[in-house]
Amino acid sequence: MKRLDGKVAVVTGAGRGIGRAEAMLLAEQGAKVVVNDLGGGAYGTEAGDASVADAVVREIKDAGGEAVAQHSSVATREGAEAAVQEAIDSFGRIDILVNNAGIVRPARIDRMTDLDWQLCVDVSLTSSFYAARAAAKHMIAQRSGVIVNTGSTSGFGHWGMGNYSAAKEGLLGFTRSIARELGEFGIRVNMIRPVSHITGTHTKEIDETLAEAGRLGQTIVWNKPVTMTPTIAALPEHVAALTVWLCTDAAAHVSGRDFFIAGDEVAVVPEPEAIRTTFNPGGWTLDALDEPATREYLFGDVKNRYVK
Ligand SMILES: NC(=O)c1ccc[n+]([C@@H]2O[C@H](COP(=O)([O-])OP(=O)(O)OC[C@H]3O[C@@H](n4cnc5c(N)ncnc54)[C@H](O)[C@@H]3O)[C@@H](O)[C@H]2O)c1
């Protein structure tokens, strides 16, 4: 028995990189897969190339699996709904939705264009809403389903990634909220933050932006929970293992969670907690916050790491 026999999955952006590996592993585990990819690139404005998704479908079929290609951009409502509908039309149901499509358009905030912002938010965040909403209608009716959203460690804070970070952390709030809404229907929703190999779509524009800022090749710095050692990339196949595991019955109790995966490591990222808390009867004022004892207790070790 394979882990996902009889299941139907949609993977967005499944033509390359992590999404491709997820589609391949879902199929290997018995799921019938809709391979969605418009055949664009990492920067979001490249022309579409249908052969990207078609090639993955061919690979799946060659390996004995079942898959169908679907070429719309999930950044539009029509495109995302068409990807979900393809599962219904081709395979009669949808059990698994992997919202993987994502692009990057790095720029320091003062140079970030409206298009940089809008494309990033549309492709990562809004697409996940459109696809999850369409899938949820079927999943609620059948009282089962799994959704995996794809976040990023950039959401912890990352130079030049204001648009991408906002989209990816937006996905986390979205994940937590809809996990609570859909749990009563037996539907689970989680998010992964992969650090993987940047594949062939790492574009000239991105390199140029980073080079201009003297950041090309630098180690990414973010605030991380101490257990994470995130500079080592995981193979897309290893990221896919986490995604696909979350789709299996072995993860039946896991929902509303945030996972990090890099190198050999997988980690559960904690829900936010207050570091310290205190109360001022009657409410807070500037003077009360400025009291030496309060200041020391609340803010004493909250160091400013960024301002020169
Ligand atoms: N690679 C990493 O280290 C890394 C790190 C953090 C997060 N992520 C996230 O993981 C996901 C996959 O990343 P990857 O490195 O495999 O990317 P990739 O660029 O190799 O592949 C992404 C695929 O998505 C497709 N795509 C882009 N926009 C689309 C759209 N509107 N509709 C349909 N398909 C679209 C592209 O054509 C491409 O084939 C993304 O969401 C990315 O933000 C990746």
The ligand as an SDF file (V2000), in Angstrom:
LIG
                    3D

 44 48  0  0  0  0  0  0  0  0999 V2000
   14.1210   27.5490   -2.8500 N   0  0  0  0  0  0  0  0  0  0  0  0
   14.1720   28.0570   -1.6180 C   0  0  0  0  0  0  0  0  0  0  0  0
   15.2050   28.0530   -0.9350 O   0  0  0  0  0  0  0  0  0  0  0  0
   12.9400   28.6310   -0.9780 C   0  0  0  0  0  0  0  0  0  0  0  0
   13.0630   29.2420    0.2730 C   0  0  0  0  0  0  0  0  0  0  0  0
   11.9410   29.7480    0.9100 C   0  0  0  0  0  0  0  0  0  0  0  0
   10.7060   29.6330    0.2800 C   0  0  0  0  0  0  0  0  0  0  0  0
   10.6140   29.0540   -0.9560 N   0  0  0  0  0  0  0  0  0  0  0  0
    9.3030   28.9830   -1.5560 C   0  0  0  0  0  0  0  0  0  0  0  0
    9.0800   27.6860   -2.0640 O   0  0  0  0  0  0  0  0  0  0  0  0
    8.2840   27.7620   -3.2390 C   0  0  0  0  0  0  0  0  0  0  0  0
    8.9980   27.0820   -4.3850 C   0  0  0  0  0  0  0  0  0  0  0  0
   10.2710   27.6780   -4.5640 O   0  0  0  0  0  0  0  0  0  0  0  0
   11.3050   27.1360   -5.6540 P   0  0  0  0  0  0  0  0  0  0  0  0
   12.6570   27.5660   -5.1850 O   0  0  0  0  0  0  0  0  0  0  0  0
   11.0510   25.7020   -5.9160 O   0  0  0  0  0  0  0  0  0  0  0  0
   10.8840   28.0600   -6.8900 O   0  0  0  0  0  0  0  0  0  0  0  0
   11.1470   27.8720   -8.4700 P   0  0  0  0  0  0  0  0  0  0  0  0
   11.2570   29.2550   -9.0120 O   0  0  0  0  0  0  0  0  0  0  0  0
   12.2210   26.8890   -8.7490 O   0  0  0  0  0  0  0  0  0  0  0  0
    9.7640   27.2210   -8.9710 O   0  0  0  0  0  0  0  0  0  0  0  0
    8.5650   27.9030   -8.8010 C   0  0  0  0  0  0  0  0  0  0  0  0
    7.6390   27.5340   -9.9460 C   0  0  0  0  0  0  0  0  0  0  0  0
    6.4240   28.2860   -9.7650 O   0  0  0  0  0  0  0  0  0  0  0  0
    5.9750   28.6780  -11.0350 C   0  0  0  0  0  0  0  0  0  0  0  0
    5.1220   29.8560  -10.8990 N   0  0  0  0  0  0  0  0  0  0  0  0
    5.5150   31.1300  -10.6300 C   0  0  0  0  0  0  0  0  0  0  0  0
    4.4460   31.9370  -10.6100 N   0  0  0  0  0  0  0  0  0  0  0  0
    3.3690   31.1640  -10.8660 C   0  0  0  0  0  0  0  0  0  0  0  0
    1.9940   31.4370  -10.9960 C   0  0  0  0  0  0  0  0  0  0  0  0
    1.5140   32.6760  -10.8640 N   0  0  0  0  0  0  0  0  0  0  0  0
    1.1570   30.4110  -11.2840 N   0  0  0  0  0  0  0  0  0  0  0  0
    1.6240   29.1480  -11.4500 C   0  0  0  0  0  0  0  0  0  0  0  0
    2.9270   28.8410  -11.3440 N   0  0  0  0  0  0  0  0  0  0  0  0
    3.7930   29.8380  -11.0500 C   0  0  0  0  0  0  0  0  0  0  0  0
    7.2290   28.9800  -11.8440 C   0  0  0  0  0  0  0  0  0  0  0  0
    6.9750   28.8960  -13.2350 O   0  0  0  0  0  0  0  0  0  0  0  0
    8.1760   27.9050  -11.3440 C   0  0  0  0  0  0  0  0  0  0  0  0
    8.1850   26.7690  -12.1830 O   0  0  0  0  0  0  0  0  0  0  0  0
    8.0120   29.2530   -3.4650 C   0  0  0  0  0  0  0  0  0  0  0  0
    6.7910   29.6080   -2.8630 O   0  0  0  0  0  0  0  0  0  0  0  0
    9.1520   29.9170   -2.7340 C   0  0  0  0  0  0  0  0  0  0  0  0
    8.8180   31.2350   -2.3510 O   0  0  0  0  0  0  0  0  0  0  0  0
   11.7010   28.5580   -1.5980 C   0  0  0  0  0  0  0  0  0  0  0  0
  1  2  1  0
  2  3  2  0
  2  4  1  0
  4  5  1  0
  4 44  2  0
  5  6  2  0
  6  7  1  0
  7  8  2  0
  8  9  1  0
  8 44  1  0
  9 10  1  0
  9 42  1  0
 10 11  1  0
 11 12  1  0
 11 40  1  0
 12 13  1  0
 13 14  1  0
 14 15  2  0
 14 16  1  0
 14 17  1  0
 17 18  1  0
 18 19  2  0
 18 20  1  0
 18 21  1  0
 21 22  1  0
 22 23  1  0
 23 24  1  0
 23 38  1  0
 24 25  1  0
 25 26  1  0
 25 36  1  0
 26 27  1  0
 26 35  1  0
 27 28  2  0
 28 29  1  0
 29 30  1  0
 29 35  2  0
 30 31  1  0
 30 32  2  0
 32 33  1  0
 33 34  2  0
 34 35  1  0
 36 37  1  0
 36 38  1  0
 38 39  1  0
 40 41  1  0
 40 42  1  0
 42 43  1  0
M  CHG  2   8   1  16  -1
M  END
$$$$
